[in-house]
Structures are given as C-alpha cells and as structure tokens.
Amino acid sequence: MKTYIHARLSRQERAALEELKRATGRSESEIVRRGLQLAAEESGGRRSALALAGSSAGRFKSGPRDLSTNNAHLDGFGR
C-alpha cells in the first residue's frame, strides 16, 4: 500500500529540491525517500550488514563461490 505525504516547503527548501532534481536526475519522491533513509541512519537506528558493508559488498572476484554452503571447505577446521 502506498503512503502519500504532503509537505510545505519554504522558498529556500523548494530551491534546494529543484537543484537536487536537476543535479541528480531523480524525482522528488526518490529524493524524499533517500532523505528519510539518511535521517533514519543518522538517528542511530540499527543498520543491516549490507548497509555496513557499503560499496565493498559483492566486490570480491576471487575465492570459492560456495564457501558458505559447501561443507568440504570446513575439513580440518579447528584442528
């Protein structure tokens, strides 16, 4: 279910929104959603492991792809 919000913006806030739209190519809705994400992160809420990993997630090209699912990789572990 979609939720709609209505916000009254000052002239400076409206100008900032227009500048962000022009600079990023994003819609007003995308900018507001991103702002909500940033505000939630800033408030000290718990972050997911993926959010903490940031841009490094999925960047590793080497190593076995089945490391977490193949028990053969655990042979000799802890000995």
C-alpha positions in Angstrom: 0.0 0.0 0.0 1.4 3.4 -1.0 1.5 6.2 1.5 1.4 9.8 0.4 2.8 12.8 2.3 2.2 16.5 1.9 4.9 18.9 3.0 5.0 22.7 3.0 8.4 24.0 1.8 9.9 27.4 2.2 11.4 29.1 -0.9 14.9 28.0 0.1 13.8 24.4 0.6 11.9 24.4 -2.7 15.0 25.8 -4.5 17.2 23.1 -2.9 14.7 20.4 -4.0 14.8 21.7 -7.6 18.6 21.9 -7.6 18.8 18.3 -6.3 16.3 17.2 -9.0 18.4 18.9 -11.7 21.8 17.7 -10.4 20.8 14.1 -9.7 18.1 13.4 -12.3 16.0 11.9 -9.5 12.3 12.5 -8.9 11.0 14.4 -5.9 9.8 11.1 -4.4 13.2 9.5 -4.8 14.9 12.4 -3.2 12.4 12.4 -0.2 12.8 8.6 0.2 16.6 9.0 0.2 16.4 11.8 2.8 14.3 9.5 5.0 16.9 6.8 4.7 19.7 9.2 5.7 17.7 10.6 8.6 17.0 7.1 9.9 20.7 6.2 9.7 21.7 9.4 11.4 19.3 8.7 14.3 21.3 5.7 15.3 19.0 3.0 14.2 20.3 -0.4 13.6 21.9 -0.9 10.2 21.9 -4.1 8.1 25.1 -5.9 7.4 24.7 -4.9 3.7 24.4 -1.3 4.6 27.5 -1.5 6.8 29.5 -3.2 4.0 28.6 -0.3 1.7 30.1 -0.3 -1.7 32.5 -3.2 -0.9 29.6 -5.8 -0.9 29.9 -8.1 -3.8 33.3 -6.8 -5.0 35.4 -9.9 -4.4 36.1 -11.8 -7.6 38.5 -14.4 -6.2 37.8 -17.3 -3.8 35.3 -20.1 -3.9 31.7 -19.1 -4.7 30.2 -21.8 -2.4 32.2 -21.0 0.7 29.2 -20.7 2.9 27.3 -23.7 1.6 29.9 -26.4 0.9 30.9 -28.4 4.0 34.1 -29.5 2.2 35.6 -26.1 3.0 35.3 -27.0 6.7 37.5 -30.1 6.5 40.2 -29.7 9.1 38.8 -26.5 10.6 39.5 -26.2 14.3 42.2 -28.9 14.4 
